[in-house]
């Protein structure tokens, strides 16, 4: 039964980026747009990630803070201000999201994650972002944004075969529950080729009527 469940999982494995067609001399950043759990839940998830690292020696498990990725993309730094303005308006009209998480899932054979069970509100947000901001997230035809339509919170990724097999054998039998209210999304960035992300902007979900948002945009 477990093997059947694994086979039915959607497989997500990001491809290597190709920057051969970009304009020379312009700074390029890699961006993440994420939902951020509250501190107590982040600490709880970090304990899980630390356990995975101690058991299976996968560095990605303890690198970076826990977050739920909505979209990742690369873009010229000169596009950032326009993108921020677009995301700010979008967030103003969107309500806070209740995110429910339960137990673990995997993308064979490279990633183990915590399941997000309240997928629909997160997917609706991602669809809104794609509709309103996709054009500003596309660097070129070889570097399009990747929208994470299967919401999940990564424990460990880029696993070697033995790390995945042994790790999933353990985590498929473990339990986890957690929930948080996402009242904002964060835009993170790092220069291409570097490891550490920095927070660019926090966009609060204000659930304002469309007319109010438009008034703020065009007033």
LODREN-851601 format. One record per residue: residue in one letter; x, y, z of N, C-alpha, C, O, CB in turn. Coordinates in steps of 0.1 Angstrom, whole numbers, plus 5000, padded with zeros to 4 digits. Glycine has a CB too. Example, Ala and Ser with C-alpha at 12.3 -4.5 7.8 and 13.67 -1.06 7.14 Angstrom:
% LODREN-851601
PT A 5132 4943 5078 5123 4955 5078 5132 4967 5078 5142 4967 5085 5113 4955 5090;
PT S 5128 4978 5071 5137 4989 5071 5129 5000 5079 5134 5011 5080 5141 4994 5057;
% end
This chain:
% LODREN-851601
PT X 5008 4988 5000 5000 5000 5000 5009 5013 5000 5006 5022 4993 4991 5000 5012;
PT X 5019 5012 5008 5028 5024 5009 5035 5027 4996 5036 5038 4991 5039 5022 5020;
PT X 5039 5016 4989 5045 5018 4976 5036 5024 4966 5040 5032 4957 5050 5004 4970;
PT X 5023 5020 4967 5013 5025 4958 5011 5040 4960 5009 5048 4951 4999 5018 4959;
PT X 5011 5044 4973 5009 5058 4977 5021 5066 4972 5019 5077 4967 5008 5060 4992;
PT X 5033 5061 4973 5045 5068 4968 5044 5070 4953 5047 5081 4948 5057 5060 4972;
PT X 5039 5060 4946 5039 5061 4931 5029 5072 4927 5031 5078 4917 5035 5048 4925;
PT X 5019 5074 4935 5008 5084 4931 5012 5098 4935 5005 5107 4931 4995 5080 4938;
PT X 5023 5100 4942 5027 5113 4946 5032 5121 4934 5039 5115 4925 5038 5113 4957;
PT X 5029 5134 4932 5034 5141 4921 5049 5144 4924 5054 5146 4935 5027 5155 4920;
PT X 5057 5143 4913 5072 5144 4915 5076 5158 4911 5073 5163 4900 5079 5133 4906;
PT X 5083 5165 4920 5088 5178 4918 5103 5178 4920 5108 5175 4931 5081 5189 4927;
PT X 5110 5181 4909 5125 5182 4910 5129 5193 4902 5129 5192 4890 5132 5168 4906;
PT X 5133 5204 4908 5137 5216 4901 5149 5214 4891 5159 5207 4895 5140 5228 4910;
PT X 5148 5219 4879 5159 5217 4870 5170 5227 4872 5167 5238 4879 5154 5218 4855;
PT X 5182 5224 4868 5193 5234 4869 5190 5246 4860 5184 5245 4849 5206 5227 4864;
PT X 5193 5258 4865 5190 5270 4857 5201 5273 4847 5213 5270 4849 5189 5282 4867;
PT X 5196 5278 4836 5205 5281 4824 5204 5297 4823 5194 5302 4819 5200 5274 4811;
PT X 5216 5303 4825 5217 5318 4824 5224 5322 4811 5229 5334 4811 5223 5323 4836;
PT X 5225 5314 4801 5232 5317 4789 5226 5329 4781 5233 5335 4774 5234 5305 4781;
PT X 5213 5331 4783 5206 5341 4775 5203 5354 4782 5195 5362 4777 5193 5335 4770;
PT X 5209 5356 4794 5206 5368 4801 5214 5380 4797 5225 5378 4790 5208 5366 4816;
PT X 5210 5392 4800 5217 5404 4797 5229 5406 4806 5228 5405 4818 5208 5417 4798;
PT X 5241 5407 4800 5253 5408 4808 5253 5422 4815 5248 5432 4811 5266 5408 4799;
PT X 5259 5421 4827 5261 5434 4835 5250 5437 4844 5251 5447 4852 5263 5445 4826;
PT X 5239 5429 4844 5228 5432 4853 5227 5421 4864 5229 5409 4862 5214 5431 4845;
PT X 5225 5426 4876 5224 5417 4888 5212 5408 4888 5201 5413 4886 5225 5425 4901;
PT X 5214 5395 4890 5203 5386 4890 5202 5380 4904 5212 5376 4910 5205 5375 4879;
PT X 5189 5379 4908 5187 5373 4922 5178 5361 4920 5170 5360 4911 5181 5383 4931;
PT X 5179 5352 4929 5169 5341 4931 5160 5345 4942 5164 5349 4953 5177 5327 4934;
PT X 5147 5344 4939 5137 5348 4949 5128 5336 4954 5126 5326 4946 5128 5359 4943;
PT X 5124 5337 4966 5113 5328 4971 5102 5337 4977 5105 5347 4984 5119 5319 4982;
PT X 5090 5333 4974 5078 5339 4981 5072 5329 4990 5068 5318 4985 5067 5345 4970;
PT X 5072 5331 5003 5069 5321 5013 5058 5325 5023 5056 5337 5025 5082 5316 5020;
PT X 5052 5315 5029 5045 5317 5041 5053 5312 5053 5060 5302 5052 5031 5309 5041;
PT X 5053 5319 5064 5062 5317 5075 5055 5313 5087 5046 5320 5093 5070 5330 5078;
PT X 5057 5300 5093 5050 5296 5105 5055 5305 5117 5065 5312 5116 5053 5281 5108;
PT X 5046 5305 5127 5050 5313 5139 5062 5306 5146 5066 5295 5143 5038 5314 5149;
PT X 5068 5313 5155 5081 5309 5161 5081 5295 5168 5090 5287 5166 5086 5319 5171;
PT X 5070 5293 5176 5069 5280 5183 5069 5268 5173 5075 5258 5175 5057 5280 5192;
PT X 5061 5270 5162 5060 5260 5152 5073 5258 5144 5077 5247 5141 5048 5263 5143;
PT X 5080 5269 5141 5093 5268 5135 5102 5260 5143 5110 5252 5138 5098 5282 5132;
PT X 5102 5263 5157 5111 5255 5166 5108 5241 5165 5117 5232 5165 5110 5261 5180;
PT X 5095 5237 5165 5091 5223 5165 5095 5216 5152 5100 5205 5153 5075 5222 5166;
PT X 5094 5223 5141 5099 5218 5128 5114 5217 5128 5119 5207 5122 5094 5227 5116;
PT X 5121 5226 5133 5135 5225 5134 5140 5213 5142 5151 5208 5138 5141 5238 5139;
PT X 5133 5209 5152 5136 5197 5159 5136 5185 5150 5144 5176 5151 5127 5195 5172;
PT X 5125 5185 5142 5124 5174 5132 5135 5174 5122 5141 5163 5119 5110 5175 5125;
PT X 5139 5186 5117 5149 5187 5107 5163 5183 5114 5171 5177 5107 5150 5201 5102;
PT X 5165 5187 5126 5177 5183 5133 5178 5168 5135 5189 5162 5133 5178 5190 5147;
PT X 5167 5162 5138 5167 5147 5139 5170 5141 5126 5178 5131 5126 5153 5142 5144;
PT X 5165 5146 5115 5168 5140 5102 5183 5142 5099 5189 5132 5094 5160 5147 5091;
PT X 5188 5153 5102 5203 5155 5100 5211 5146 5108 5221 5140 5103 5207 5170 5103;
PT X 5208 5145 5121 5216 5136 5130 5215 5121 5125 5225 5114 5126 5210 5137 5144;
PT X 5204 5117 5120 5202 5103 5116 5208 5100 5102 5213 5090 5099 5188 5100 5116;
PT X 5206 5110 5092 5209 5107 5078 5219 5117 5072 5222 5116 5060 5196 5108 5070;
PT X 5224 5126 5080 5235 5135 5075 5233 5143 5062 5241 5144 5054 5248 5127 5073;
PT X 5220 5147 5061 5217 5156 5049 5217 5170 5054 5209 5175 5062 5203 5152 5044;
PT X 5226 5178 5048 5229 5192 5052 5217 5201 5050 5214 5210 5058 5241 5198 5045;
PT X 5209 5198 5039 5197 5207 5037 5187 5207 5048 5179 5216 5049 5190 5203 5024;
PT X 5187 5196 5056 5177 5195 5067 5179 5206 5077 5169 5210 5083 5179 5181 5073;
PT X 5191 5210 5080 5193 5220 5090 5197 5234 5084 5199 5243 5092 5204 5215 5100;
PT X 5198 5235 5071 5201 5248 5065 5188 5255 5062 5179 5250 5055 5209 5246 5052;
PT X 5187 5267 5067 5175 5276 5064 5164 5273 5074 5163 5262 5080 5171 5273 5050;
PT X 5156 5283 5076 5144 5282 5085 5132 5276 5078 5131 5277 5066 5140 5296 5090;
PT X 5124 5269 5085 5112 5263 5079 5103 5273 5073 5100 5284 5079 5104 5255 5090;
PT X 5098 5270 5061 5088 5279 5055 5081 5271 5044 5085 5260 5040 5095 5291 5048;
PT X 5069 5277 5040 5061 5270 5030 5063 5279 5017 5058 5290 5016 5046 5269 5034;
PT X 5069 5273 5007 5072 5281 4995 5060 5282 4985 5053 5271 4983 5084 5275 4987;
PT X 5056 5294 4981 5046 5296 4971 5051 5296 4957 5045 5290 4948 5039 5309 4974;
PT X 5062 5302 4955 5068 5303 4942 5083 5306 4943 5087 5313 4952 5061 5314 4933;
PT X 5091 5300 4934 5105 5305 4934 5108 5308 4919 5103 5303 4910 5115 5293 4939;
PT X 5117 5318 4918 5120 5324 4905 5133 5332 4905 5138 5335 4916 5109 5333 4900;
PT X 5138 5334 4894 5150 5343 4893 5146 5355 4884 5138 5354 4875 5162 5336 4886;
PT X 5152 5367 4888 5148 5379 4881 5159 5390 4882 5167 5389 4892 5135 5385 4886;
PT X 5160 5399 4873 5169 5410 4874 5165 5419 4886 5153 5421 4889 5169 5419 4861;
PT X 5175 5423 4893 5173 5432 4905 5165 5445 4901 5158 5450 4910 5186 5436 4912;
PT X 5167 5449 4889 5160 5462 4885 5145 5460 4884 5138 5470 4883 5166 5467 4872;
PT X 5140 5448 4884 5126 5445 4883 5119 5445 4897 5107 5444 4898 5123 5432 4876;
PT X 5127 5445 4907 5122 5442 4921 5112 5452 4926 5102 5448 4932 5134 5442 4931;
PT X 5114 5465 4923 5104 5475 4928 5090 5473 4922 5080 5474 4929 5109 5489 4925;
PT X 5090 5471 4909 5077 5468 4902 5070 5456 4908 5058 5455 4910 5079 5467 4887;
PT X 5078 5445 4911 5073 5433 4916 5067 5435 4930 5056 5431 4934 5083 5422 4916;
PT X 5075 5443 4938 5070 5446 4952 5057 5453 4952 5048 5450 4959 5081 5454 4960;
PT X 5056 5463 4943 5043 5471 4942 5031 5462 4938 5020 5463 4944 5045 5482 4932;
PT X 5034 5452 4929 5023 5443 4925 5019 5434 4936 5007 5432 4938 5028 5435 4912;
PT X 5029 5428 4943 5026 5419 4954 5019 5426 4966 5011 5420 4972 5039 5412 4959;
PT X 5023 5438 4968 5017 5446 4979 5002 5448 4977 4994 5446 4986 5024 5459 4981;
PT X 4998 5451 4965 4984 5453 4961 4977 5440 4962 4965 5440 4967 4983 5460 4947;
PT X 4983 5430 4957 4976 5416 4957 4973 5412 4972 4962 5407 4975 4985 5406 4950;
PT X 4983 5414 4980 4982 5409 4994 4971 5417 5002 4964 5412 5010 4995 5411 5002;
PT X 4970 5430 4998 4960 5439 5005 4946 5433 5003 4937 5435 5012 4960 5453 4999;
PT X 4943 5427 4992 4930 5422 4989 4927 5407 4993 4917 5402 4991 4926 5423 4975;
PT X 4938 5401 4999 4937 5387 5002 4935 5385 5017 4941 5392 5025 4949 5379 4997;
PT X 4927 5375 5022 4925 5373 5036 4936 5364 5042 4943 5357 5035 4912 5366 5038;
PT X 4938 5365 5055 4948 5356 5062 4943 5341 5059 4932 5338 5057 4948 5358 5077;
PT X 4953 5332 5059 4951 5318 5056 4954 5309 5068 4964 5311 5075 4960 5314 5044;
PT X 4945 5300 5071 4948 5290 5081 4955 5278 5074 4949 5272 5065 4934 5286 5088;
PT X 4967 5275 5079 4975 5264 5073 4975 5253 5083 4980 5254 5094 4989 5269 5070;
PT X 4970 5241 5079 4970 5229 5087 4980 5219 5081 4980 5217 5069 4955 5223 5087;
PT X 4988 5213 5090 4998 5204 5086 4996 5191 5094 4993 5191 5106 5012 5209 5087;
PT X 4998 5179 5087 4997 5166 5093 5006 5156 5087 5005 5154 5075 4982 5162 5093;
PT X 5015 5150 5095 5023 5138 5090 5032 5142 5079 5034 5154 5076 5014 5127 5087;
PT X 5037 5132 5072 5048 5134 5062 5045 5128 5049 5037 5119 5047 5061 5128 5068;
PT X 5051 5134 5039 5050 5129 5025 5064 5129 5019 5073 5134 5025 5040 5137 5017;
PT X 5064 5125 5006 5077 5125 4999 5076 5127 4984 5065 5123 4978 5085 5112 5002;
PT X 5086 5132 4978 5088 5132 4964 5099 5122 4960 5111 5126 4962 5091 5147 4958;
PT X 5095 5110 4956 5106 5100 4953 5115 5106 4942 5110 5111 4932 5100 5087 4949;
PT X 5127 5104 4943 5134 5098 4955 5144 5108 4961 5156 5105 4964 5142 5085 4950;
PT X 5139 5121 4963 5149 5131 4967 5144 5141 4978 5152 5148 4983 5151 5139 4955;
PT X 5131 5140 4982 5126 5150 4992 5116 5144 5001 5108 5136 4997 5119 5162 4984;
PT X 5117 5148 5014 5108 5144 5024 5102 5157 5030 5110 5166 5033 5114 5134 5035;
PT X 5089 5157 5032 5083 5170 5037 5071 5167 5046 5067 5156 5048 5078 5178 5025;
PT X 5066 5178 5053 5054 5177 5061 5042 5181 5052 5043 5190 5044 5055 5187 5073;
PT X 5032 5172 5052 5020 5174 5044 5012 5187 5049 5011 5189 5061 5011 5162 5045;
PT X 5008 5195 5039 4998 5205 5042 4984 5200 5038 4982 5197 5026 5002 5219 5033;
PT X 4975 5199 5048 4962 5193 5045 4952 5203 5041 4942 5200 5035 4957 5186 5058;
PT X 4954 5216 5044 4945 5227 5040 4950 5233 5027 4955 5245 5027 4944 5238 5051;
PT X 4950 5225 5016 4957 5229 5004 4950 5241 4997 4956 5249 4991 4958 5218 4995;
PT X 4936 5240 4997 4928 5249 4988 4931 5264 4990 4934 5271 4980 4914 5246 4990;
PT X 4931 5269 5002 4934 5283 5004 4948 5287 4999 4949 5298 4994 4932 5287 5019;
PT X 4957 5279 5002 4971 5281 4997 4972 5281 4982 4978 5290 4976 4981 5271 5003;
PT X 4965 5271 4976 4965 5271 4961 4958 5283 4955 4962 5288 4944 4958 5258 4957;
PT X 4947 5287 4961 4940 5299 4957 4949 5312 4957 4949 5320 4947 4928 5302 4965;
PT X 4957 5313 4967 4967 5324 4968 4977 5323 4957 4980 5332 4950 4974 5324 4982;
PT X 4982 5311 4955 4992 5308 4944 4986 5312 4930 4993 5318 4922 4998 5294 4944;
PT X 4974 5308 4928 4968 5311 4915 4966 5326 4913 4968 5331 4902 4954 5304 4915;
PT X 4963 5333 4924 4962 5348 4923 4976 5354 4920 4977 5363 4911 4957 5354 4937;
PT X 4986 5349 4926 5000 5354 4924 5003 5351 4909 5009 5360 4902 5010 5347 4933;
PT X 5000 5339 4904 5003 5336 4891 4996 5345 4881 5002 5349 4871 5000 5321 4888;
PT X 4983 5347 4884 4976 5356 4875 4980 5370 4874 4980 5377 4864 4961 5355 4879;
PT X 4984 5375 4886 4987 5390 4887 5002 5393 4886 5005 5404 4882 4983 5394 4901;
PT X 5011 5383 4888 5025 5387 4889 5035 5378 4881 5047 5380 4881 5030 5387 4903;
PT X 5029 5368 4874 5038 5359 4867 5047 5366 4857 5059 5362 4856 5029 5349 4859;
PT X 5042 5376 4850 5050 5383 4840 5062 5389 4846 5073 5390 4840 5042 5393 4832;
PT X 5061 5395 4858 5072 5402 4865 5082 5392 4871 5092 5396 4876 5066 5411 4875;
PT X 5078 5379 4872 5087 5369 4877 5095 5361 4867 5103 5353 4870 5079 5359 4886;
PT X 5092 5364 4854 5098 5356 4843 5111 5363 4838 5110 5374 4833 5088 5354 4832;
PT X 5122 5357 4840 5135 5363 4836 5136 5362 4820 5138 5372 4814 5147 5356 4842;
PT X 5134 5350 4815 5133 5348 4801 5127 5334 4799 5122 5328 4808 5148 5348 4794;
PT X 5127 5329 4786 5120 5317 4783 5127 5305 4790 5120 5294 4792 5119 5314 4768;
PT X 5139 5306 4793 5146 5295 4800 5145 5296 4815 5149 5286 4822 5161 5295 4796;
PT X 5140 5307 4820 5139 5309 4835 5126 5314 4839 5124 5326 4841 5151 5318 4840;
PT X 5116 5306 4839 5102 5309 4842 5100 5306 4857 5106 5298 4863 5092 5302 4833;
PT X 5091 5314 4863 5088 5311 4877 5082 5297 4879 5075 5292 4871 5078 5321 4883;
PT X 5085 5291 4891 5079 5278 4894 5069 5280 4906 5073 5283 4917 5090 5267 4898;
PT X 5057 5278 4903 5046 5279 4913 5044 5265 4919 5041 5255 4913 5033 5284 4907;
PT X 5044 5265 4933 5044 5252 4940 5029 5249 4943 5024 5252 4953 5052 5253 4953;
PT X 5022 5243 4933 5008 5240 4934 5005 5228 4943 4993 5226 4946 5002 5237 4920;
PT X 5015 5221 4948 5013 5210 4958 5020 5215 4970 5032 5212 4973 5020 5196 4953;
PT X 5013 5223 4979 5019 5229 4990 5025 5219 5000 5018 5209 5003 5008 5238 4998;
PT X 5037 5222 5005 5043 5213 5014 5054 5221 5021 5058 5231 5017 5050 5200 5007;
PT X 5059 5215 5033 5069 5222 5040 5081 5212 5041 5080 5201 5047 5065 5226 5055;
PT X 5092 5215 5034 5103 5206 5033 5111 5203 5046 5114 5212 5053 5113 5211 5022;
PT X 5113 5190 5048 5122 5186 5059 5136 5184 5054 5146 5190 5060 5117 5173 5065;
PT X 5138 5177 5043 5151 5175 5036 5149 5173 5022 5139 5167 5017 5158 5163 5043;
PT X 5159 5178 5014 5158 5177 4999 5172 5173 4994 5182 5173 5001 5153 5190 4993;
PT X 5172 5171 4981 5185 5167 4974 5191 5155 4981 5203 5154 4983 5195 5178 4973;
PT X 5182 5145 4984 5187 5133 4992 5194 5124 4983 5190 5122 4971 5175 5127 4999;
PT X 5204 5117 4988 5210 5106 4981 5201 5094 4982 5192 5094 4992 5224 5103 4987;
PT X 5202 5084 4974 5192 5073 4974 5191 5066 4988 5180 5063 4992 5196 5062 4964;
PT X 5202 5064 4994 5202 5057 5008 5195 5066 5018 5188 5062 5027 5216 5053 5012;
PT X 5198 5080 5017 5191 5089 5026 5176 5089 5025 5169 5089 5034 5197 5103 5025;
PT X 5172 5089 5012 5157 5089 5009 5151 5076 5014 5141 5076 5021 5155 5091 4995;
PT X 5157 5065 5010 5151 5052 5013 5150 5049 5028 5140 5045 5034 5159 5040 5007;
PT X 5161 5052 5035 5161 5050 5050 5153 5060 5057 5145 5057 5067 5175 5050 5055;
PT X 5154 5073 5052 5146 5084 5059 5131 5082 5057 5124 5084 5066 5150 5097 5053;
PT X 5127 5078 5045 5113 5076 5042 5107 5064 5050 5096 5064 5054 5110 5075 5027;
PT X 5116 5054 5051 5111 5042 5058 5108 5046 5073 5098 5040 5079 5123 5031 5058;
PT X 5115 5055 5078 5112 5060 5092 5101 5070 5092 5091 5068 5099 5125 5066 5098;
PT X 5101 5080 5083 5092 5091 5084 5078 5088 5079 5068 5094 5083 5097 5103 5076;
PT X 5077 5078 5071 5064 5073 5066 5055 5068 5078 5043 5066 5077 5065 5063 5055;
PT X 5062 5064 5089 5055 5059 5101 5054 5069 5112 5048 5066 5123 5062 5046 5106;
PT X 5060 5081 5111 5060 5091 5121 5047 5100 5120 5041 5100 5109 5073 5099 5121;
PT X 5044 5107 5130 5033 5116 5130 5037 5130 5133 5046 5132 5141 5022 5111 5140;
PT X 5030 5140 5128 5032 5154 5130 5019 5161 5129 5012 5159 5119 5043 5160 5121;
PT X 5017 5171 5138 5005 5180 5136 5010 5194 5139 5018 5196 5148 4993 5176 5145;
PT X 5005 5203 5131 5008 5217 5133 4999 5226 5126 4993 5222 5115 5023 5220 5130;
PT X 4997 5238 5130 4988 5248 5123 4993 5262 5126 4998 5265 5137 4973 5246 5127;
PT X 4990 5271 5117 4993 5285 5119 4984 5293 5110 4980 5289 5100 5008 5288 5117;
PT X 4983 5306 5114 4975 5316 5106 4986 5324 5099 4994 5331 5105 4966 5325 5115;
PT X 4986 5323 5085 4994 5331 5077 4988 5344 5074 4979 5345 5066 4998 5323 5064;
PT X 4992 5355 5081 4987 5368 5079 4995 5377 5070 4993 5389 5069 4985 5375 5093;
PT X 5005 5370 5064 5014 5378 5055 5022 5368 5047 5023 5356 5051 5023 5388 5063;
PT X 5028 5372 5036 5038 5364 5029 5051 5372 5028 5051 5384 5028 5033 5360 5015;
PT X 5062 5365 5028 5075 5371 5027 5082 5369 5014 5081 5358 5008 5084 5365 5039;
PT X 5088 5379 5009 5097 5378 4997 5111 5378 5001 5116 5387 5008 5094 5390 4987;
PT X 5118 5367 4998 5132 5365 5001 5140 5365 4988 5135 5362 4978 5134 5351 5009;
PT X 5153 5369 4990 5161 5369 4978 5176 5365 4982 5180 5367 4993 5161 5382 4971;
PT X 5183 5360 4972 5198 5359 4974 5204 5360 4960 5198 5357 4950 5201 5345 4980;
PT X 5216 5366 4960 5223 5366 4947 5225 5352 4941 5228 5343 4949 5237 5374 4948;
PT X 5224 5351 4928 5225 5337 4922 5239 5332 4925 5249 5339 4924 5224 5338 4907;
PT X 5240 5320 4930 5253 5314 4934 5256 5314 4948 5265 5308 4953 5264 5320 4926;
PT X 5248 5322 4956 5250 5323 4970 5240 5314 4977 5230 5310 4971 5250 5338 4975;
PT X 5242 5312 4991 5233 5303 4998 5223 5310 5007 5211 5305 5008 5241 5294 5006;
PT X 5226 5321 5013 5218 5327 5023 5207 5336 5017 5211 5346 5010 5226 5334 5034;
PT X 5195 5334 5021 5184 5344 5016 5183 5355 5027 5185 5353 5039 5171 5336 5015;
PT X 5179 5367 5021 5176 5378 5030 5161 5382 5027 5156 5380 5016 5185 5390 5027;
PT X 5155 5387 5038 5141 5392 5036 5141 5405 5029 5147 5415 5033 5134 5393 5050;
PT X 5133 5406 5018 5131 5418 5010 5119 5426 5015 5120 5438 5018 5130 5415 4995;
PT X 5108 5419 5017 5096 5426 5021 5086 5417 5027 5085 5405 5023 5090 5433 5008;
PT X 5078 5422 5036 5067 5414 5042 5054 5420 5037 5052 5432 5038 5067 5414 5058;
PT X 5045 5412 5031 5032 5417 5025 5021 5412 5034 5018 5400 5034 5031 5412 5011;
PT X 5014 5421 5041 5003 5417 5050 4990 5414 5042 4987 5421 5033 5001 5427 5060;
PT X 4983 5403 5046 4970 5400 5040 4960 5408 5048 4958 5406 5060 4967 5385 5041;
PT X 4953 5418 5041 4944 5427 5048 4930 5425 5045 4921 5430 5051 4948 5441 5045;
PT X 4927 5416 5035 4913 5413 5031 4904 5425 5029 4893 5426 5032 4907 5404 5042;
PT X 4910 5435 5022 4903 5447 5019 4894 5445 5007 4898 5438 4998 4913 5459 5017;
PT X 4883 5452 5006 4875 5451 4994 4882 5456 4981 4892 5464 4982 4862 5460 4995;
PT X 4879 5451 4970 4886 5454 4958 4886 5469 4955 4896 5474 4950 4879 5446 4946;
PT X 4875 5475 4958 4874 5490 4955 4884 5497 4963 4890 5507 4959 4860 5495 4958;
PT X 4886 5493 4976 4896 5499 4985 4910 5497 4979 4918 5507 4979 4895 5494 4999;
PT X 4913 5485 4975 4926 5482 4970 4929 5490 4957 4940 5496 4956 4928 5467 4967;
PT X 4919 5491 4948 4920 5499 4936 4922 5513 4939 4930 5520 4932 4909 5497 4927;
PT X 4915 5518 4949 4916 5532 4953 4930 5535 4958 4936 5546 4955 4906 5536 4964;
PT X 4936 5525 4966 4950 5527 4971 4960 5527 4959 4970 5534 4959 4953 5517 4981;
PT X 4957 5518 4949 4966 5517 4938 4966 5529 4929 4976 5534 4924 4962 5504 4930;
PT X 4954 5534 4926 4952 5544 4916 4950 5558 4922 4950 5568 4914 4941 5541 4907;
PT X 4948 5559 4935 4945 5572 4941 4957 5581 4942 4956 5592 4947 4939 5570 4955;
% end
